[in-house]
Amino acid sequence: MVDLGILLQILFWGIYAGCIYILLATGLNLIFGVMKIVNFAHGEFLMIGAYITATIFFATGFNPYAIIVLSMLALMAIGALVERLCFRPILGTSKLNEIFLSIGLIYIFQNSAAMIWGDQWQSIRSPYQGITVPVGSLNVPVDYLIIMTVTAVILCLLYLFLRKTKTGRQMRATSQNRKGAMLVGINVERMDILSFSIGCALAAAAGTLWVVSGQVFNPYMGSIPAIKAFAIIILGGLGSIPGAIVGGLLYGIAENGAAYFLGGVWKDAISFIILIIVLIVKPTGLFGESGE
Amino acid sequence: MKYTVLLIAFVVFGALIVGCTQQAAPQAQSQQNAVKVGVIASLTGPASNVGTSMWQSAQVAAAEINANGGINIKGTKVPIQLVVGDDESTQQGGQTAANQLITGDKVDILVGGYSSAVTSSYEQTVAEYKIPYIVTGASSPIITHRTDIDTSYIFHHCPTTDTYGQYTTTFIDQVVRPAVNQKLNAPATRPFRLALIYQDTAFGKGVQTAVNATITKNKLNIVLVSQQSFKMGESDFRTPLTAIKAANPDAVYIAAFPNEGAPLITQARRDIGLNTIFLNVENNDNAQFYKDLGQYGEGSIIESRFSPYTAPAGAVADAQNTFKNSYTAKFGTSPDMMGASTYEGVYIASKAIENAGTTDKATVRQALVNLNMPQIIEAMKDGKISFSSDFRESQFDLWMEQLAFNSTIGECRPNIVWPDNLKVTGFTLPAWYSPGSA
């Protein structure tokens, strides 16, 4: 019989892991929703976000939770550049062009990061390490509560932006019907660059929270999270932000549950088993619509 | 339709990521009439920290040998030309590197190899071309014990998981168990509660097998209360550590690479509150490991044979310090253990070719079989480097270190605590240590 306290602890670690996945997958889904492009290099934006946060932290000693804003702004600029120079010229052409472009970007970003920062693993320390707070029957490090809060705040801000601002509504309109949006005068290219930038900023936030939680990072860290983010958006439903949130949480909890009950080697596999089951039962994903 | 395209793309992407490779980096300048020594190391990927140390250490050895004129082959001094193959920390990268070095660069002998999973993936090529290979980093015994291919050209110059798994388990039984019993005022009959967390590879499973076999064979009063595995390159260990904490262990033995071991201990102490003794495999005796651990490494144990920060007093310490100084002067960093054995590997290759008087592969192999040379920088059994007649393994003298936190530098530093003839201080349980309970 498994102790309830241990189950709650594993659930907690699952939610923490889910926060990273949610931010990464939400950004990916936002980009896919508006531009309908497949960017396999999305995990590299997480990696660059992690390095930018670490670099500023090592140079200034600022609180890494505050650096998240700078990291997101930097990735917005990088994202805008990548969208303008790389994806826009091939937009609307074959999906294969997008796939091979994004694979090329993986190598470019990984090798550039290795040249700039070296390819050895690194880690940083949170200023709040060692501080724990009681949560029900658990005694949890405060860093993870901050990570969950930061994730929730970012998602709330994204929700408000998409629902309450004119630009957000235009972005949603572009996501729902690109040609229709053009016909009513929405500058869809502006929406493209904006959605790509915001998607990259969300990846930067994920990267920052990754390093603040004490996980090691190196230039090759982004590939596996990117694969998982794709699995999450397929699971949740392509273009669906609620789907990315639920899918991310499901993945985080399922991974940690599998690691406990089945062993660490099943950690990655269980996510894809769930994906296969969901696609068999509901091929459009949990929150996807048949049109997607 | 979009789903179909995306799913196909997803599969293609996954396959590409798994098989992605970077270009190997041939470093040596072409030299005529040179002995070509191929060095297989992980210059990129998760193991690049260790791999870089291996490659740079090989360069220090080659520079020293060449400064003395090179290898003496029948009275003629021939310089060494190093050629590096980057295995990219992957099996496919290892196969590419080995193929390039053997068939492209046509090296005379191979040195290096880190990660048993990676190294074993290209042994078939080594066997097929019958190239003498001195493995200096991969520690699973399967490297020379496997029977599916001919490993007779492969020589193992680093302790195997069998050796150090047994050594560490013996240390736990003879030193840690009595200390815990003393703290608890418990009788010697109290079973020691050991947890094991290991990388799910030939290396990690090798340690797991060795620990289990040692306990069974020697009838040790040790109970394995939890055995958790993780995949290579993992960085989030919180859930398996939660399972380990629930098993109430007296100590945790970790079979991991340094990029896994440091976050594992940090997460255990900081996030899980697992205040116990962590025992680490020798490849963690690495400067980056100490840096990443910070204060969380205090009290931890590392089984070792070469440390960036300590050495047993005597001739070995002098030789190791000379090597460390040469390495630091050349590269500005500290070498690690796999670097030390790779440094020796180049010397062993040099000596074997000198003894053979030729670069003919079969003759060099026989020279390695017959090798009996003085130890170089690491302490060897009987002070000699030679390979066993059965599985061609050299025999090292090992020791155990305990880490003490130095608040001035913000890192831990090791002290040798076992065996008695080498120790500088005794093993102690930290004040915060919390023993397990049934």
Interface residues (C-beta under 8 A of the other chain):
Chain A: D3 I6 Q9 I10 W13 G14 Y16 A17 K36 V38 F40 K95 I99 I103 I106 Y107 N111 A114 D119 Q120 W121 S123 R125 Q129 G130 T132 N139 P141 Y144 G214 Q215 V216 F217 N218 Y220 M221 S223 I224 I227 F230 A231 I234 L238 N256 A259 Y260 G263 G264 V265 K267 D268 P283 T284 E292
Chain B: K2 Y3 V5 L6 L7 A9 F10 V12 F13 G14 L16 I17 C20 Q22 T44 G45 P46 S48 N49 T52 D200 Q228 S229 F230 K231 E234 S235 D236 R238 T239 P240 T242 A243 A246 N259 A262 P263 T266 Q267 R270 D271 G273 Q288 D292 G294
